[in-house]
Amino acid sequence: MRCVAQKVQYAAFMRDPQVLTPEATAVAEAIGGRVRRWRADRSWTLDGLADRSGVSRRTLVGIESGQSNPSIALLLRLAATFGVGLAELVEDTARSAGRIHRAGEAPVLWEGDDGGRAILVGSTEPPNVVEHWDWIIRPGERHTSEAHSAGTREIILVHVGRLEVAIDGHLCQLDADDSLVMSGDRPHLYRCIGDSAVHFTMSVLQPGVGGGN
């Protein structure tokens, strides 16, 4: 693993939010229904939720109607505002002795222009939320992320290909079988480097989730 200090530019990189696959449409509708219901349960107006979350009213209207494909950053803002984990926002996470995702059932929460994708494999419940992600990023694709909540930590393991990670301007290059433990509460970026796709898994710890009332 090689890390060098170098300033980088952070640019949003998401698929067109107006073009939804059937799978993405189902996820967007589920998210919209939960946001709408949770907002009503708290007697919040759209403007009130916008003020609390930092997500614009116009964007919230699109999310609640299931007509937009919100970025992971926006989903994290909303989850924090409602005091829930990300998984609870995107799927039914009723407590049980075990929760199985059959192949193809886990939600895809990011898609790149050339077929990359990020799947939220599973998550524990608040207050100390652990998420497990499966990522494929193809050549030319990248994903940028805002700083997560204070104390968030990420563990990345590269399985195939080469991954570049930028953490608040510091670059790390990871090859297959390399791993990285990093702070997730700083702006960061993941980028495929090389001529083939990079496949990596990531575990994310978010402590103290549940205070967003």
Secondary structure, 3 states (H helix, E strand, C coil): CEEEECCCCCCCCCCCCCCCCHHHHHHHHHHHHHHHHHHHHCCCCHHHHHHHHCCCHHHHHHHHCCCCCCCHHHHHHHHHHHCCCHHHHHCCCCCCCCCCCCCCCCCEEEECCCCCEEEEEEECCCCCEEEEEEEEECCCCEEEECCCCCCCEEEEEEEECEEEEEECCEEEEECCCCEEEEECCCCEEEEEECCCCEEEEEEEEECCCCCCC
